[in-house]
Each structure stands twice: as structure tokens, then as C-alpha cells.
Amino acid sequence: MHRLSDDDDAFYAFCRQNENAKEKMREYVANGVQLGWLIDTKQQQVLIYRADGTISKHTDFSQPISGENVLPGFAFDLRLLLR
């Protein structure tokens, strides 16, 4: 797990396909991460994990994902992953 900066509650991590990524995401949130994205480029979906325990699914790769209130103003263009 890598923090975006020393004072951020956001991170990025790369999981191998044989790892249980959903379990890892729940672990990260349980340990204080405020926002996490589990990106599946094959199925073109993103599971968004939040500190309040909610998980939502984003399935439109033509629309960016946002940093919500954790990283205000941040947006990531998912189409970059499909090249």
C-alpha cells in the first residue's frame, strides 16, 4: 500500500489476480483508509470503498471516478487504463 502523500487518507495499491482483493480493501478501510477503489479493467467496473462501510459500483468507464470529500477536486479518467 502506498499513500498519495504523508498526510492523505487515500492510497493506491496493486493486487495480483490471485490475491483476494475485496478482502484486502475491507482490511484497508478497517485500518483507517477513507476511500479506496478496486478497479477491474476486464469487467470495466470499479468498487468504491468508503470509511463509513458503504461500497458502490461504478460501471461507466467513460465517466471519471472522483476523490469525493477525501481528495476534493481529484478525478481519474478510467479510459486511460483501457489503452
N, CA, C and O atoms as a Maestro MAE file, in Angstrom:
{
 s_m_m2io_version
 :::
 2.0.0
}

f_m_ct {
 s_m_title
 :::
 protein
 m_atom[332] {
  # First column is atom index #
  i_m_mmod_type
  r_m_x_coord
  r_m_y_coord
  r_m_z_coord
  i_m_residue_number
  s_m_chain_name
  s_m_pdb_residue_name
  s_m_pdb_atom_name
  i_m_atomic_number
  :::
  1 25 0.857 -1.168 0.000 1 A "MET " " N  " 7
  2 3 0.000 0.000 0.000 1 A "MET " " CA " 6
  3 2 0.895 1.219 0.000 1 A "MET " " C  " 6
  4 15 1.894 1.265 0.718 1 A "MET " " O  " 8
  5 25 0.539 2.204 -0.803 2 A "HIS " " N  " 7
  6 3 1.321 3.423 -0.916 2 A "HIS " " CA " 6
  7 2 0.407 4.626 -0.732 2 A "HIS " " C  " 6
  8 15 -0.630 4.722 -1.389 2 A "HIS " " O  " 8
  9 25 0.776 5.529 0.143 3 A "ARG " " N  " 7
  10 3 -0.015 6.742 0.359 3 A "ARG " " CA " 6
  11 2 0.266 7.726 -0.756 3 A "ARG " " C  " 6
  12 15 1.368 7.763 -1.305 3 A "ARG " " O  " 8
  13 25 -0.740 8.524 -1.087 4 A "LEU " " N  " 7
  14 3 -0.559 9.552 -2.104 4 A "LEU " " CA " 6
  15 2 0.349 10.660 -1.583 4 A "LEU " " C  " 6
  16 15 1.101 11.256 -2.353 4 A "LEU " " O  " 8
  17 25 0.286 10.941 -0.284 5 A "SER " " N  " 7
  18 3 1.226 11.834 0.391 5 A "SER " " CA " 6
  19 2 1.175 11.494 1.870 5 A "SER " " C  " 6
  20 15 0.298 10.744 2.299 5 A "SER " " O  " 8
  21 25 2.092 12.026 2.653 6 A "ASP " " N  " 7
  22 3 2.191 11.650 4.060 6 A "ASP " " CA " 6
  23 2 0.946 11.974 4.873 6 A "ASP " " C  " 6
  24 15 0.663 11.290 5.856 6 A "ASP " " O  " 8
  25 25 0.197 13.002 4.485 7 A "ASP " " N  " 7
  26 3 -0.955 13.393 5.288 7 A "ASP " " CA " 6
  27 2 -2.297 12.988 4.674 7 A "ASP " " C  " 6
  28 15 -3.345 13.397 5.174 7 A "ASP " " O  " 8
  29 25 -2.284 12.206 3.621 8 A "ASP " " N  " 7
  30 3 -3.526 11.795 2.970 8 A "ASP " " CA " 6
  31 2 -4.083 10.525 3.582 8 A "ASP " " C  " 6
  32 15 -3.350 9.687 4.107 8 A "ASP " " O  " 8
  33 25 -5.395 10.406 3.501 9 A "ASP " " N  " 7
  34 3 -6.088 9.190 3.907 9 A "ASP " " CA " 6
  35 2 -6.450 8.360 2.694 9 A "ASP " " C  " 6
  36 15 -7.335 7.507 2.764 9 A "ASP " " O  " 8
  37 25 -5.776 8.600 1.583 10 A "ALA " " N  " 7
  38 3 -6.023 7.851 0.355 10 A "ALA " " CA " 6
  39 2 -4.765 7.085 -0.003 10 A "ALA " " C  " 6
  40 15 -3.670 7.419 0.451 10 A "ALA " " O  " 8
  41 25 -4.927 6.076 -0.804 11 A "PHE " " N  " 7
  42 3 -3.798 5.231 -1.138 11 A "PHE " " CA " 6
  43 2 -4.019 4.609 -2.497 11 A "PHE " " C  " 6
  44 15 -5.107 4.658 -3.070 11 A "PHE " " O  " 8
  45 25 -2.949 4.024 -2.987 12 A "TYR " " N  " 7
  46 3 -3.115 3.165 -4.149 12 A "TYR " " CA " 6
  47 2 -2.383 1.872 -3.852 12 A "TYR " " C  " 6
  48 15 -1.381 1.858 -3.137 12 A "TYR " " O  " 8
  49 25 -2.884 0.810 -4.399 13 A "ALA " " N  " 7
  50 3 -2.276 -0.495 -4.207 13 A "ALA " " CA " 6
  51 2 -2.549 -1.333 -5.440 13 A "ALA " " C  " 6
  52 15 -3.582 -1.194 -6.096 13 A "ALA " " O  " 8
  53 25 -1.618 -2.191 -5.735 14 A "PHE " " N  " 7
  54 3 -1.793 -3.105 -6.857 14 A "PHE " " CA " 6
  55 2 -1.897 -4.515 -6.293 14 A "PHE " " C  " 6
  56 15 -1.072 -4.935 -5.482 14 A "PHE " " O  " 8
  57 25 -2.917 -5.234 -6.730 15 A "CYS " " N  " 7
  58 3 -3.127 -6.595 -6.261 15 A "CYS " " CA " 6
  59 2 -2.960 -7.560 -7.414 15 A "CYS " " C  " 6
  60 15 -3.414 -7.297 -8.528 15 A "CYS " " O  " 8
  61 25 -2.322 -8.656 -7.151 16 A "ARG " " N  " 7
  62 3 -2.237 -9.709 -8.155 16 A "ARG " " CA " 6
  63 2 -3.588 -10.397 -8.259 16 A "ARG " " C  " 6
  64 15 -4.382 -10.365 -7.319 16 A "ARG " " O  " 8
  65 25 -3.843 -11.007 -9.383 17 A "GLN " " N  " 7
  66 3 -5.149 -11.638 -9.574 17 A "GLN " " CA " 6
  67 2 -5.414 -12.758 -8.583 17 A "GLN " " C  " 6
  68 15 -6.576 -13.054 -8.304 17 A "GLN " " O  " 8
  69 25 -4.394 -13.382 -8.047 18 A "ASN " " N  " 7
  70 3 -4.621 -14.483 -7.123 18 A "ASN " " CA " 6
  71 2 -4.861 -13.999 -5.693 18 A "ASN " " C  " 6
  72 15 -5.186 -14.806 -4.822 18 A "ASN " " O  " 8
  73 25 -4.708 -12.720 -5.440 19 A "GLU " " N  " 7
  74 3 -4.986 -12.190 -4.117 19 A "GLU " " CA " 6
  75 2 -6.487 -11.939 -3.963 19 A "GLU " " C  " 6
  76 15 -7.183 -11.675 -4.943 19 A "GLU " " O  " 8
  77 25 -6.964 -12.019 -2.761 20 A "ASN " " N  " 7
  78 3 -8.364 -11.708 -2.505 20 A "ASN " " CA " 6
  79 2 -8.479 -10.205 -2.325 20 A "ASN " " C  " 6
  80 15 -8.394 -9.703 -1.204 20 A "ASN " " O  " 8
  81 25 -8.672 -9.487 -3.417 21 A "ALA " " N  " 7
  82 3 -8.639 -8.028 -3.422 21 A "ALA " " CA " 6
  83 2 -9.765 -7.417 -2.588 21 A "ALA " " C  " 6
  84 15 -9.555 -6.413 -1.906 21 A "ALA " " O  " 8
  85 25 -10.942 -8.005 -2.635 22 A "LYS " " N  " 7
  86 3 -12.051 -7.450 -1.847 22 A "LYS " " CA " 6
  87 2 -11.754 -7.532 -0.361 22 A "LYS " " C  " 6
  88 15 -12.048 -6.603 0.391 22 A "LYS " " O  " 8
  89 25 -11.181 -8.628 0.054 23 A "GLU " " N  " 7
  90 3 -10.806 -8.781 1.464 23 A "GLU " " CA " 6
  91 2 -9.752 -7.749 1.854 23 A "GLU " " C  " 6
  92 15 -9.821 -7.166 2.936 23 A "GLU " " O  " 8
  93 25 -8.778 -7.525 0.976 24 A "LYS " " N  " 7
  94 3 -7.737 -6.520 1.218 24 A "LYS " " CA " 6
  95 2 -8.357 -5.135 1.369 24 A "LYS " " C  " 6
  96 15 -7.971 -4.376 2.258 24 A "LYS " " O  " 8
  97 25 -9.305 -4.806 0.517 25 A "MET " " N  " 7
  98 3 -9.942 -3.489 0.581 25 A "MET " " CA " 6
  99 2 -10.665 -3.307 1.920 25 A "MET " " C  " 6
  100 15 -10.564 -2.250 2.542 25 A "MET " " O  " 8
  101 25 -11.383 -4.323 2.353 26 A "ARG " " N  " 7
  102 3 -12.072 -4.236 3.651 26 A "ARG " " CA " 6
  103 2 -11.057 -4.054 4.781 26 A "ARG " " C  " 6
  104 15 -11.309 -3.320 5.736 26 A "ARG " " O  " 8
  105 25 -9.917 -4.720 4.668 27 A "GLU " " N  " 7
  106 3 -8.864 -4.590 5.675 27 A "GLU " " CA " 6
  107 2 -8.313 -3.162 5.697 27 A "GLU " " C  " 6
  108 15 -8.126 -2.585 6.769 27 A "GLU " " O  " 8
  109 25 -8.052 -2.595 4.519 28 A "TYR " " N  " 7
  110 3 -7.539 -1.226 4.452 28 A "TYR " " CA " 6
  111 2 -8.514 -0.245 5.100 28 A "TYR " " C  " 6
  112 15 -8.102 0.617 5.875 28 A "TYR " " O  " 8
  113 25 -9.799 -0.371 4.788 29 A "VAL " " N  " 7
  114 3 -10.802 0.523 5.353 29 A "VAL " " CA " 6
  115 2 -10.887 0.331 6.870 29 A "VAL " " C  " 6
  116 15 -10.998 1.311 7.607 29 A "VAL " " O  " 8
  117 25 -10.837 -0.898 7.336 30 A "ALA " " N  " 7
  118 3 -10.870 -1.173 8.777 30 A "ALA " " CA " 6
  119 2 -9.676 -0.549 9.493 30 A "ALA " " C  " 6
  120 15 -9.746 -0.256 10.687 30 A "ALA " " O  " 8
  121 25 -8.589 -0.349 8.766 31 A "ASN " " N  " 7
  122 3 -7.382 0.241 9.354 31 A "ASN " " CA " 6
  123 2 -7.284 1.743 9.117 31 A "ASN " " C  " 6
  124 15 -6.220 2.330 9.314 31 A "ASN " " O  " 8
  125 25 -8.374 2.370 8.698 32 A "GLY " " N  " 7
  126 3 -8.420 3.821 8.654 32 A "GLY " " CA " 6
  127 2 -8.388 4.490 7.298 32 A "GLY " " C  " 6
  128 15 -8.450 5.717 7.222 32 A "GLY " " O  " 8
  129 25 -8.293 3.726 6.229 33 A "VAL " " N  " 7
  130 3 -8.329 4.338 4.901 33 A "VAL " " CA " 6
  131 2 -9.730 4.900 4.670 33 A "VAL " " C  " 6
  132 15 -10.723 4.231 4.955 33 A "VAL " " O  " 8
  133 25 -9.808 6.111 4.162 34 A "GLN " " N  " 7
  134 3 -11.079 6.792 3.977 34 A "GLN " " CA " 6
  135 2 -11.759 6.470 2.647 34 A "GLN " " C  " 6
  136 15 -12.986 6.496 2.553 34 A "GLN " " O  " 8
  137 25 -10.955 6.164 1.612 35 A "LEU " " N  " 7
  138 3 -11.505 5.933 0.290 35 A "LEU " " CA " 6
  139 2 -10.585 4.997 -0.476 35 A "LEU " " C  " 6
  140 15 -9.369 5.192 -0.493 35 A "LEU " " O  " 8
  141 25 -11.158 3.984 -1.107 36 A "GLY " " N  " 7
  142 3 -10.361 3.055 -1.914 36 A "GLY " " CA " 6
  143 2 -11.124 2.629 -3.147 36 A "GLY " " C  " 6
  144 15 -12.345 2.477 -3.112 36 A "GLY " " O  " 8
  145 25 -10.408 2.436 -4.235 37 A "TRP " " N  " 7
  146 3 -11.023 1.994 -5.487 37 A "TRP " " CA " 6
  147 2 -10.455 0.648 -5.865 37 A "TRP " " C  " 6
  148 15 -9.236 0.487 -5.929 37 A "TRP " " O  " 8
  149 25 -11.298 -0.306 -6.112 38 A "LEU " " N  " 7
  150 3 -10.902 -1.617 -6.614 38 A "LEU " " CA " 6
  151 2 -11.323 -1.646 -8.081 38 A "LEU " " C  " 6
  152 15 -12.505 -1.775 -8.400 38 A "LEU " " O  " 8
  153 25 -10.341 -1.523 -8.960 39 A "ILE " " N  " 7
  154 3 -10.607 -1.348 -10.389 39 A "ILE " " CA " 6
  155 2 -10.402 -2.667 -11.123 39 A "ILE " " C  " 6
  156 15 -9.343 -3.288 -11.034 39 A "ILE " " O  " 8
  157 25 -11.431 -3.076 -11.844 40 A "ASP " " N  " 7
  158 3 -11.389 -4.288 -12.649 40 A "ASP " " CA " 6
  159 2 -11.531 -3.870 -14.110 40 A "ASP " " C  " 6
  160 15 -12.633 -3.572 -14.571 40 A "ASP " " O  " 8
  161 25 -10.421 -3.849 -14.833 41 A "THR " " N  " 7
  162 3 -10.457 -3.393 -16.221 41 A "THR " " CA " 6
  163 2 -11.101 -4.417 -17.144 41 A "THR " " C  " 6
  164 15 -11.669 -4.047 -18.171 41 A "THR " " O  " 8
  165 25 -11.022 -5.692 -16.799 42 A "LYS " " N  " 7
  166 3 -11.633 -6.714 -17.653 42 A "LYS " " CA " 6
  167 2 -13.150 -6.585 -17.681 42 A "LYS " " C  " 6
  168 15 -13.772 -6.670 -18.740 42 A "LYS " " O  " 8
  169 25 -13.736 -6.380 -16.503 43 A "GLN " " N  " 7
  170 3 -15.193 -6.231 -16.416 43 A "GLN " " CA " 6
  171 2 -15.622 -4.765 -16.503 43 A "GLN " " C  " 6
  172 15 -16.814 -4.457 -16.492 43 A "GLN " " O  " 8
  173 25 -14.658 -3.885 -16.589 44 A "GLN " " N  " 7
  174 3 -14.890 -2.439 -16.639 44 A "GLN " " CA " 6
  175 2 -15.828 -1.986 -15.523 44 A "GLN " " C  " 6
  176 15 -16.896 -1.422 -15.759 44 A "GLN " " O  " 8
  177 25 -15.382 -2.259 -14.302 45 A "GLN " " N  " 7
  178 3 -16.125 -1.797 -13.142 45 A "GLN " " CA " 6
  179 2 -15.161 -1.401 -12.034 45 A "GLN " " C  " 6
  180 15 -14.035 -1.892 -11.961 45 A "GLN " " O  " 8
  181 25 -15.623 -0.509 -11.180 46 A "VAL " " N  " 7
  182 3 -14.854 -0.061 -10.023 46 A "VAL " " CA " 6
  183 2 -15.734 -0.228 -8.799 46 A "VAL " " C  " 6
  184 15 -16.872 0.240 -8.775 46 A "VAL " " O  " 8
  185 25 -15.207 -0.896 -7.784 47 A "LEU " " N  " 7
  186 3 -15.886 -0.946 -6.494 47 A "LEU " " CA " 6
  187 2 -15.257 0.152 -5.641 47 A "LEU " " C  " 6
  188 15 -14.039 0.195 -5.473 47 A "LEU " " O  " 8
  189 25 -16.094 1.036 -5.104 48 A "ILE " " N  " 7
  190 3 -15.626 2.175 -4.325 48 A "ILE " " CA " 6
  191 2 -15.925 1.904 -2.862 48 A "ILE " " C  " 6
  192 15 -17.084 1.792 -2.462 48 A "ILE " " O  " 8
  193 25 -14.861 1.800 -2.066 49 A "TYR " " N  " 7
  194 3 -14.959 1.512 -0.635 49 A "TYR " " CA " 6
  195 2 -14.784 2.808 0.143 49 A "TYR " " C  " 6
  196 15 -13.867 3.584 -0.128 49 A "TYR " " O  " 8
  197 25 -15.667 3.040 1.113 50 A "ARG " " N  " 7
  198 3 -15.627 4.265 1.912 50 A "ARG " " CA " 6
  199 2 -15.503 3.926 3.400 50 A "ARG " " C  " 6
  200 15 -15.834 2.823 3.834 50 A "ARG " " O  " 8
  201 25 -15.021 4.897 4.159 51 A "ALA " " N  " 7
  202 3 -14.787 4.709 5.595 51 A "ALA " " CA " 6
  203 2 -16.069 4.371 6.356 51 A "ALA " " C  " 6
  204 15 -16.015 3.701 7.387 51 A "ALA " " O  " 8
  205 25 -17.223 4.829 5.858 52 A "ASP " " N  " 7
  206 3 -18.478 4.537 6.561 52 A "ASP " " CA " 6
  207 2 -18.984 3.124 6.300 52 A "ASP " " C  " 6
  208 15 -20.048 2.737 6.783 52 A "ASP " " O  " 8
  209 25 -18.206 2.353 5.524 53 A "GLY " " N  " 7
  210 3 -18.563 0.963 5.253 53 A "GLY " " CA " 6
  211 2 -19.357 0.753 3.977 53 A "GLY " " C  " 6
  212 15 -19.610 -0.387 3.587 53 A "GLY " " O  " 8
  213 25 -19.753 1.838 3.321 54 A "THR " " N  " 7
  214 3 -20.512 1.677 2.081 54 A "THR " " CA " 6
  215 2 -19.579 1.288 0.937 54 A "THR " " C  " 6
  216 15 -18.415 1.686 0.884 54 A "THR " " O  " 8
  217 25 -20.132 0.502 0.036 55 A "ILE " " N  " 7
  218 3 -19.426 0.079 -1.175 55 A "ILE " " CA " 6
  219 2 -20.385 0.332 -2.331 55 A "ILE " " C  " 6
  220 15 -21.528 -0.125 -2.314 55 A "ILE " " O  " 8
  221 25 -19.910 1.063 -3.335 56 A "SER " " N  " 7
  222 3 -20.751 1.278 -4.509 56 A "SER " " CA " 6
  223 2 -19.998 0.811 -5.747 56 A "SER " " C  " 6
  224 15 -18.776 0.666 -5.743 56 A "SER " " O  " 8
  225 25 -20.771 0.580 -6.811 57 A "LYS " " N  " 7
  226 3 -20.189 0.083 -8.048 57 A "LYS " " CA " 6
  227 2 -20.298 1.163 -9.122 57 A "LYS " " C  " 6
  228 15 -21.363 1.742 -9.333 57 A "LYS " " O  " 8
  229 25 -19.186 1.419 -9.788 58 A "HIS " " N  " 7
  230 3 -19.116 2.378 -10.899 58 A "HIS " " CA " 6
  231 2 -18.833 1.553 -12.149 58 A "HIS " " C  " 6
  232 15 -17.816 0.863 -12.218 58 A "HIS " " O  " 8
  233 25 -19.724 1.618 -13.137 59 A "THR " " N  " 7
  234 3 -19.578 0.755 -14.318 59 A "THR " " CA " 6
  235 2 -19.429 1.516 -15.625 59 A "THR " " C  " 6
  236 15 -19.379 0.899 -16.690 59 A "THR " " O  " 8
  237 25 -19.358 2.832 -15.571 60 A "ASP " " N  " 7
  238 3 -19.242 3.629 -16.788 60 A "ASP " " CA " 6
  239 2 -17.819 4.178 -16.912 60 A "ASP " " C  " 6
  240 15 -17.500 5.231 -16.360 60 A "ASP " " O  " 8
  241 25 -16.973 3.455 -17.640 61 A "PHE " " N  " 7
  242 3 -15.572 3.875 -17.774 61 A "PHE " " CA " 6
  243 2 -15.417 5.153 -18.589 61 A "PHE " " C  " 6
  244 15 -14.317 5.702 -18.651 61 A "PHE " " O  " 8
  245 25 -16.485 5.645 -19.215 62 A "SER " " N  " 7
  246 3 -16.394 6.924 -19.918 62 A "SER " " CA " 6
  247 2 -16.520 8.097 -18.938 62 A "SER " " C  " 6
  248 15 -16.258 9.244 -19.300 62 A "SER " " O  " 8
  249 25 -16.924 7.803 -17.695 63 A "GLN " " N  " 7
  250 3 -17.030 8.810 -16.651 63 A "GLN " " CA " 6
  251 2 -15.916 8.603 -15.626 63 A "GLN " " C  " 6
  252 15 -15.678 7.471 -15.205 63 A "GLN " " O  " 8
  253 25 -15.228 9.672 -15.216 64 A "PRO " " N  " 7
  254 3 -14.131 9.516 -14.250 64 A "PRO " " CA " 6
  255 2 -14.648 9.149 -12.856 64 A "PRO " " C  " 6
  256 15 -15.816 9.360 -12.530 64 A "PRO " " O  " 8
  257 25 -13.756 8.601 -12.057 65 A "ILE " " N  " 7
  258 3 -14.060 8.427 -10.641 65 A "ILE " " CA " 6
  259 2 -13.458 9.630 -9.917 65 A "ILE " " C  " 6
  260 15 -12.456 10.195 -10.354 65 A "ILE " " O  " 8
  261 25 -14.084 10.010 -8.810 66 A "SER " " N  " 7
  262 3 -13.646 11.214 -8.108 66 A "SER " " CA " 6
  263 2 -13.045 10.856 -6.754 66 A "SER " " C  " 6
  264 15 -13.210 9.753 -6.233 66 A "SER " " O  " 8
  265 25 -12.348 11.834 -6.217 67 A "GLY " " N  " 7
  266 3 -11.778 11.702 -4.879 67 A "GLY " " CA " 6
  267 2 -12.778 12.027 -3.789 67 A "GLY " " C  " 6
  268 15 -12.448 12.005 -2.603 67 A "GLY " " O  " 8
  269 25 -13.999 12.329 -4.195 68 A "GLU " " N  " 7
  270 3 -15.093 12.634 -3.277 68 A "GLU " " CA " 6
  271 2 -14.651 13.683 -2.263 68 A "GLU " " C  " 6
  272 15 -13.980 14.646 -2.635 68 A "GLU " " O  " 8
  273 25 -15.011 13.520 -0.990 69 A "ASN " " N  " 7
  274 3 -14.603 14.510 0.011 69 A "ASN " " CA " 6
  275 2 -13.216 14.215 0.587 69 A "ASN " " C  " 6
  276 15 -12.696 15.014 1.366 69 A "ASN " " O  " 8
  277 25 -12.618 13.100 0.224 70 A "VAL " " N  " 7
  278 3 -11.289 12.739 0.725 70 A "VAL " " CA " 6
  279 2 -10.195 13.452 -0.073 70 A "VAL " " C  " 6
  280 15 -9.225 13.948 0.501 70 A "VAL " " O  " 8
  281 25 -10.354 13.499 -1.382 71 A "LEU " " N  " 7
  282 3 -9.425 14.193 -2.277 71 A "LEU " " CA " 6
  283 2 -10.237 15.157 -3.148 71 A "LEU " " C  " 6
  284 15 -10.435 14.897 -4.335 71 A "LEU " " O  " 8
  285 25 -10.703 16.261 -2.572 72 A "PRO " " N  " 7
  286 3 -11.554 17.184 -3.333 72 A "PRO " " CA " 6
  287 2 -10.868 17.651 -4.617 72 A "PRO " " C  " 6
  288 15 -9.691 18.012 -4.616 72 A "PRO " " O  " 8
  289 25 -11.622 17.635 -5.698 73 A "GLY " " N  " 7
  290 3 -11.105 18.086 -6.982 73 A "GLY " " CA " 6
  291 2 -10.373 17.026 -7.782 73 A "GLY " " C  " 6
  292 15 -10.072 17.244 -8.956 73 A "GLY " " O  " 8
  293 25 -10.078 15.883 -7.175 74 A "PHE " " N  " 7
  294 3 -9.372 14.819 -7.882 74 A "PHE " " CA " 6
  295 2 -10.356 14.024 -8.728 74 A "PHE " " C  " 6
  296 15 -11.449 13.683 -8.276 74 A "PHE " " O  " 8
  297 25 -9.957 13.736 -9.948 75 A "ALA " " N  " 7
  298 3 -10.746 12.871 -10.830 75 A "ALA " " CA " 6
  299 2 -9.777 12.007 -11.625 75 A "ALA " " C  " 6
  300 15 -8.720 12.478 -12.043 75 A "ALA " " O  " 8
  301 25 -10.132 10.754 -11.831 76 A "PHE " " N  " 7
  302 3 -9.289 9.845 -12.601 76 A "PHE " " CA " 6
  303 2 -10.068 9.328 -13.802 76 A "PHE " " C  " 6
  304 15 -11.158 8.774 -13.659 76 A "PHE " " O  " 8
  305 25 -9.499 9.514 -14.977 77 A "ASP " " N  " 7
  306 3 -10.103 9.062 -16.227 77 A "ASP " " CA " 6
  307 2 -9.813 7.571 -16.408 77 A "ASP " " C  " 6
  308 15 -8.690 7.185 -16.731 77 A "ASP " " O  " 8
  309 25 -10.807 6.761 -16.202 78 A "LEU " " N  " 7
  310 3 -10.640 5.308 -16.278 78 A "LEU " " CA " 6
  311 2 -10.283 4.816 -17.681 78 A "LEU " " C  " 6
  312 15 -9.713 3.735 -17.829 78 A "LEU " " O  " 8
  313 25 -10.611 5.593 -18.706 79 A "ARG " " N  " 7
  314 3 -10.283 5.194 -20.080 79 A "ARG " " CA " 6
  315 2 -8.773 5.044 -20.280 79 A "ARG " " C  " 6
  316 15 -8.334 4.331 -21.183 79 A "ARG " " O  " 8
  317 25 -7.986 5.708 -19.447 80 A "LEU " " N  " 7
  318 3 -6.535 5.589 -19.543 80 A "LEU " " CA " 6
  319 2 -6.067 4.148 -19.304 80 A "LEU " " C  " 6
  320 15 -5.016 3.741 -19.799 80 A "LEU " " O  " 8
  321 25 -6.847 3.390 -18.548 81 A "LEU " " N  " 7
  322 3 -6.487 2.009 -18.229 81 A "LEU " " CA " 6
  323 2 -6.837 1.035 -19.339 81 A "LEU " " C  " 6
  324 15 -6.421 -0.122 -19.299 81 A "LEU " " O  " 8
  325 25 -7.584 1.478 -20.313 82 A "LEU " " N  " 7
  326 3 -8.051 0.597 -21.378 82 A "LEU " " CA " 6
  327 2 -7.182 0.658 -22.627 82 A "LEU " " C  " 6
  328 15 -7.467 -0.030 -23.607 82 A "LEU " " O  " 8
  329 25 -6.164 1.441 -22.611 83 A "ARG " " N  " 7
  330 3 -5.282 1.591 -23.778 83 A "ARG " " CA " 6
  331 2 -4.362 0.427 -23.939 83 A "ARG " " C  " 6
  332 15 -3.559 0.399 -24.871 83 A "ARG " " O  " 8
  :::
 }
 m_bond[331] {
  # First column is bond index #
  i_m_from
  i_m_to
  i_m_order
  :::
  1 1 2 1
  2 2 3 1
  3 3 4 2
  4 3 5 1
  5 5 6 1
  6 6 7 1
  7 7 8 2
  8 7 9 1
  9 9 10 1
  10 10 11 1
  11 11 12 2
  12 11 13 1
  13 13 14 1
  14 14 15 1
  15 15 16 2
  16 15 17 1
  17 17 18 1
  18 18 19 1
  19 19 20 2
  20 19 21 1
  21 21 22 1
  22 22 23 1
  23 23 24 2
  24 23 25 1
  25 25 26 1
  26 26 27 1
  27 27 28 2
  28 27 29 1
  29 29 30 1
  30 30 31 1
  31 31 32 2
  32 31 33 1
  33 33 34 1
  34 34 35 1
  35 35 36 2
  36 35 37 1
  37 37 38 1
  38 38 39 1
  39 39 40 2
  40 39 41 1
  41 41 42 1
  42 42 43 1
  43 43 44 2
  44 43 45 1
  45 45 46 1
  46 46 47 1
  47 47 48 2
  48 47 49 1
  49 49 50 1
  50 50 51 1
  51 51 52 2
  52 51 53 1
  53 53 54 1
  54 54 55 1
  55 55 56 2
  56 55 57 1
  57 57 58 1
  58 58 59 1
  59 59 60 2
  60 59 61 1
  61 61 62 1
  62 62 63 1
  63 63 64 2
  64 63 65 1
  65 65 66 1
  66 66 67 1
  67 67 68 2
  68 67 69 1
  69 69 70 1
  70 70 71 1
  71 71 72 2
  72 71 73 1
  73 73 74 1
  74 74 75 1
  75 75 76 2
  76 75 77 1
  77 77 78 1
  78 78 79 1
  79 79 80 2
  80 79 81 1
  81 81 82 1
  82 82 83 1
  83 83 84 2
  84 83 85 1
  85 85 86 1
  86 86 87 1
  87 87 88 2
  88 87 89 1
  89 89 90 1
  90 90 91 1
  91 91 92 2
  92 91 93 1
  93 93 94 1
  94 94 95 1
  95 95 96 2
  96 95 97 1
  97 97 98 1
  98 98 99 1
  99 99 100 2
  100 99 101 1
  101 101 102 1
  102 102 103 1
  103 103 104 2
  104 103 105 1
  105 105 106 1
  106 106 107 1
  107 107 108 2
  108 107 109 1
  109 109 110 1
  110 110 111 1
  111 111 112 2
  112 111 113 1
  113 113 114 1
  114 114 115 1
  115 115 116 2
  116 115 117 1
  117 117 118 1
  118 118 119 1
  119 119 120 2
  120 119 121 1
  121 121 122 1
  122 122 123 1
  123 123 124 2
  124 123 125 1
  125 125 126 1
  126 126 127 1
  127 127 128 2
  128 127 129 1
  129 129 130 1
  130 130 131 1
  131 131 132 2
  132 131 133 1
  133 133 134 1
  134 134 135 1
  135 135 136 2
  136 135 137 1
  137 137 138 1
  138 138 139 1
  139 139 140 2
  140 139 141 1
  141 141 142 1
  142 142 143 1
  143 143 144 2
  144 143 145 1
  145 145 146 1
  146 146 147 1
  147 147 148 2
  148 147 149 1
  149 149 150 1
  150 150 151 1
  151 151 152 2
  152 151 153 1
  153 153 154 1
  154 154 155 1
  155 155 156 2
  156 155 157 1
  157 157 158 1
  158 158 159 1
  159 159 160 2
  160 159 161 1
  161 161 162 1
  162 162 163 1
  163 163 164 2
  164 163 165 1
  165 165 166 1
  166 166 167 1
  167 167 168 2
  168 167 169 1
  169 169 170 1
  170 170 171 1
  171 171 172 2
  172 171 173 1
  173 173 174 1
  174 174 175 1
  175 175 176 2
  176 175 177 1
  177 177 178 1
  178 178 179 1
  179 179 180 2
  180 179 181 1
  181 181 182 1
  182 182 183 1
  183 183 184 2
  184 183 185 1
  185 185 186 1
  186 186 187 1
  187 187 188 2
  188 187 189 1
  189 189 190 1
  190 190 191 1
  191 191 192 2
  192 191 193 1
  193 193 194 1
  194 194 195 1
  195 195 196 2
  196 195 197 1
  197 197 198 1
  198 198 199 1
  199 199 200 2
  200 199 201 1
  201 201 202 1
  202 202 203 1
  203 203 204 2
  204 203 205 1
  205 205 206 1
  206 206 207 1
  207 207 208 2
  208 207 209 1
  209 209 210 1
  210 210 211 1
  211 211 212 2
  212 211 213 1
  213 213 214 1
  214 214 215 1
  215 215 216 2
  216 215 217 1
  217 217 218 1
  218 218 219 1
  219 219 220 2
  220 219 221 1
  221 221 222 1
  222 222 223 1
  223 223 224 2
  224 223 225 1
  225 225 226 1
  226 226 227 1
  227 227 228 2
  228 227 229 1
  229 229 230 1
  230 230 231 1
  231 231 232 2
  232 231 233 1
  233 233 234 1
  234 234 235 1
  235 235 236 2
  236 235 237 1
  237 237 238 1
  238 238 239 1
  239 239 240 2
  240 239 241 1
  241 241 242 1
  242 242 243 1
  243 243 244 2
  244 243 245 1
  245 245 246 1
  246 246 247 1
  247 247 248 2
  248 247 249 1
  249 249 250 1
  250 250 251 1
  251 251 252 2
  252 251 253 1
  253 253 254 1
  254 254 255 1
  255 255 256 2
  256 255 257 1
  257 257 258 1
  258 258 259 1
  259 259 260 2
  260 259 261 1
  261 261 262 1
  262 262 263 1
  263 263 264 2
  264 263 265 1
  265 265 266 1
  266 266 267 1
  267 267 268 2
  268 267 269 1
  269 269 270 1
  270 270 271 1
  271 271 272 2
  272 271 273 1
  273 273 274 1
  274 274 275 1
  275 275 276 2
  276 275 277 1
  277 277 278 1
  278 278 279 1
  279 279 280 2
  280 279 281 1
  281 281 282 1
  282 282 283 1
  283 283 284 2
  284 283 285 1
  285 285 286 1
  286 286 287 1
  287 287 288 2
  288 287 289 1
  289 289 290 1
  290 290 291 1
  291 291 292 2
  292 291 293 1
  293 293 294 1
  294 294 295 1
  295 295 296 2
  296 295 297 1
  297 297 298 1
  298 298 299 1
  299 299 300 2
  300 299 301 1
  301 301 302 1
  302 302 303 1
  303 303 304 2
  304 303 305 1
  305 305 306 1
  306 306 307 1
  307 307 308 2
  308 307 309 1
  309 309 310 1
  310 310 311 1
  311 311 312 2
  312 311 313 1
  313 313 314 1
  314 314 315 1
  315 315 316 2
  316 315 317 1
  317 317 318 1
  318 318 319 1
  319 319 320 2
  320 319 321 1
  321 321 322 1
  322 322 323 1
  323 323 324 2
  324 323 325 1
  325 325 326 1
  326 326 327 1
  327 327 328 2
  328 327 329 1
  329 329 330 1
  330 330 331 1
  331 331 332 2
  :::
 }
}
